[in-house]
Each structure stands twice: as structure tokens, then as C-alpha cells.
Amino acid sequence: MPATNFRYTFAEGVQVINNLVQQYNAEPQMGHLKGLSPNEAFLALADKTIPHGLHPELGWMLANERYRVPVEMSGCASNIMAAPSVCGVVNWRSV
């Protein structure tokens, strides 16, 4: 019997992994989640003050934004959006 009879196609593999992840996320966890499923914990513990969902226009603006960042002997830092970042970790391109 050929080995291909015992393997998933790529599409089947994706579906099987998706089903496993969905099942895992729906089952209650007795560790840190104290009986909540990951899906329930995500909804219950989410920070309600953070706005979710980026409109395509905003995503485009963030992807193409540029900032001048001074580079010193100790490296460079930026306080873009009032959150200090170290160069190399900043997702925005510096010019």
C-alpha cells in the first residue's frame, strides 16, 4: 500500500489542524483558566478599554508611516504614540 494512503493532502491537513484548535479552544482548562475554555477566557478577560479592529484605511496609514529617529552612541529610542521603543523593535520605518 502506498504511503500516500495514510497522509492528508494539504487542504485536509489544514482542516484537521483547524478542527483540533477549535476543539482545544472550546474545552475548559483546569490550569490558570480555572475551568474556563480559552474562548471564554478571551472574552471574559479582554481589556474592554482597547478599541479592536483596524479599518483598512488605518492599517494602510500605519504600514506606510515614517518617523525621523535620532541615533546616538547608546542606540536610538522613539516615543511614537507615547510608548518608548528601542530601535530594532519599532515596527515603523525610520528615515
DRENDO-1510 file (C-alpha; in Angstrom, 1 decimal, always signed):
<recs>
REC; n; res; u; v; w
REC; 1; MET; +0.0; +0.0; +0.0 .
REC; 2; PRO; +1.4; +3.4; -0.9 .
REC; 3; ALA; +2.3; +5.8; +1.9 .
REC; 4; THR; +0.0; +8.5; +0.4 .
REC; 5; ASN; -3.0; +6.5; +1.5 .
REC; 6; PHE; -2.0; +7.4; +5.1 .
REC; 7; ARG; -1.3; +11.1; +4.7 .
REC; 8; TYR; -3.5; +14.1; +4.4 .
REC; 9; THR; -3.5; +16.4; +1.5 .
REC; 10; PHE; -2.6; +20.0; +2.3 .
REC; 11; ALA; -6.2; +21.1; +2.4 .
REC; 12; GLU; -7.2; +18.1; +4.6 .
REC; 13; GLY; -4.3; +18.8; +6.9 .
REC; 14; VAL; -5.3; +22.4; +7.3 .
REC; 15; GLN; -8.9; +21.3; +8.1 .
REC; 16; VAL; -7.7; +18.7; +10.7 .
REC; 17; ILE; -5.5; +21.2; +12.4 .
REC; 18; ASN; -8.3; +23.8; +12.4 .
REC; 19; ASN; -10.7; +21.3; +14.0 .
REC; 20; LEU; -8.1; +20.4; +16.7 .
REC; 21; VAL; -7.5; +24.0; +17.5 .
REC; 22; GLN; -11.3; +24.8; +17.6 .
REC; 23; GLN; -11.8; +21.8; +19.9 .
REC; 24; TYR; -9.0; +22.8; +22.2 .
REC; 25; ASN; -10.2; +26.4; +22.5 .
REC; 26; ALA; -13.7; +25.2; +23.3 .
REC; 27; GLU; -12.7; +22.8; +26.1 .
REC; 28; PRO; -12.5; +24.0; +29.7 .
REC; 29; GLN; -8.9; +24.3; +31.1 .
REC; 30; MET; -8.3; +23.5; +34.7 .
REC; 31; GLY; -4.9; +25.3; +35.0 .
REC; 32; HIS; -4.6; +29.1; +35.0 .
REC; 33; LEU; -8.0; +29.5; +33.4 .
REC; 34; LYS; -9.8; +27.8; +36.4 .
REC; 35; GLY; -12.4; +26.0; +34.4 .
REC; 36; LEU; -12.9; +28.5; +31.6 .
REC; 37; SER; -12.3; +27.5; +28.0 .
REC; 38; PRO; -9.7; +29.6; +26.1 .
REC; 39; ASN; -12.6; +31.1; +24.1 .
REC; 40; GLU; -14.5; +32.1; +27.3 .
REC; 41; ALA; -11.3; +33.4; +28.9 .
REC; 42; PHE; -10.5; +35.6; +25.9 .
REC; 43; LEU; -13.9; +37.2; +26.1 .
REC; 44; ALA; -14.1; +37.5; +29.9 .
REC; 45; LEU; -10.5; +38.7; +30.5 .
REC; 46; ALA; -10.2; +41.0; +27.4 .
REC; 47; ASP; -9.4; +44.7; +28.2 .
REC; 48; LYS; -12.6; +46.5; +27.3 .
REC; 49; THR; -10.8; +49.9; +27.1 .
REC; 50; ILE; -8.8; +48.9; +24.0 .
REC; 51; PRO; -10.6; +49.5; +20.7 .
REC; 52; HIS; -10.5; +46.5; +18.5 .
REC; 53; GLY; -10.5; +46.2; +14.8 .
REC; 54; LEU; -8.5; +48.4; +12.4 .
REC; 55; HIS; -10.2; +49.8; +9.3 .
REC; 56; PRO; -8.2; +49.2; +6.1 .
REC; 57; GLU; -7.5; +52.9; +5.8 .
REC; 58; LEU; -5.9; +53.0; +9.3 .
REC; 59; GLY; -3.9; +49.8; +8.6 .
REC; 60; TRP; -2.5; +51.4; +5.4 .
REC; 61; MET; -1.6; +54.6; +7.3 .
REC; 62; LEU; +0.3; +52.7; +10.0 .
REC; 63; ALA; +2.1; +50.5; +7.4 .
REC; 64; ASN; +3.4; +53.5; +5.5 .
REC; 65; GLU; +4.1; +55.9; +8.3 .
REC; 66; ARG; +7.7; +57.2; +8.6 .
REC; 67; TYR; +9.4; +58.9; +11.5 .
REC; 68; ARG; +12.8; +60.5; +11.9 .
REC; 69; VAL; +14.6; +58.9; +14.9 .
REC; 70; PRO; +17.9; +60.3; +16.2 .
REC; 71; VAL; +20.6; +57.7; +16.6 .
REC; 72; GLU; +23.1; +58.2; +19.4 .
REC; 73; MET; +26.0; +56.2; +20.8 .
REC; 74; SER; +23.7; +54.3; +23.1 .
REC; 75; GLY; +21.3; +53.5; +20.3 .
REC; 76; CYS; +18.1; +55.1; +19.4 .
REC; 77; ALA; +14.7; +55.5; +21.0 .
REC; 78; SER; +11.4; +56.7; +19.9 .
REC; 79; ASN; +8.2; +57.7; +21.8 .
REC; 80; ILE; +5.9; +57.1; +18.9 .
REC; 81; MET; +2.3; +57.2; +20.3 .
REC; 82; ALA; +3.7; +57.9; +23.8 .
REC; 83; ALA; +5.2; +54.4; +24.1 .
REC; 84; PRO; +9.0; +54.4; +24.3 .
REC; 85; SER; +10.5; +51.9; +22.0 .
REC; 86; VAL; +14.1; +50.8; +21.2 .
REC; 87; CYS; +15.2; +50.8; +17.6 .
REC; 88; GLY; +15.1; +47.3; +16.1 .
REC; 89; VAL; +11.8; +46.7; +17.9 .
REC; 90; VAL; +9.9; +49.6; +16.4 .
REC; 91; ASN; +7.6; +48.5; +13.6 .
REC; 92; TRP; +7.7; +51.8; +12.0 .
REC; 93; ARG; +10.4; +52.6; +9.4 .
REC; 94; SER; +12.8; +55.4; +10.3 .
REC; 95; VAL; +14.0; +57.7; +7.6 .
</recs>
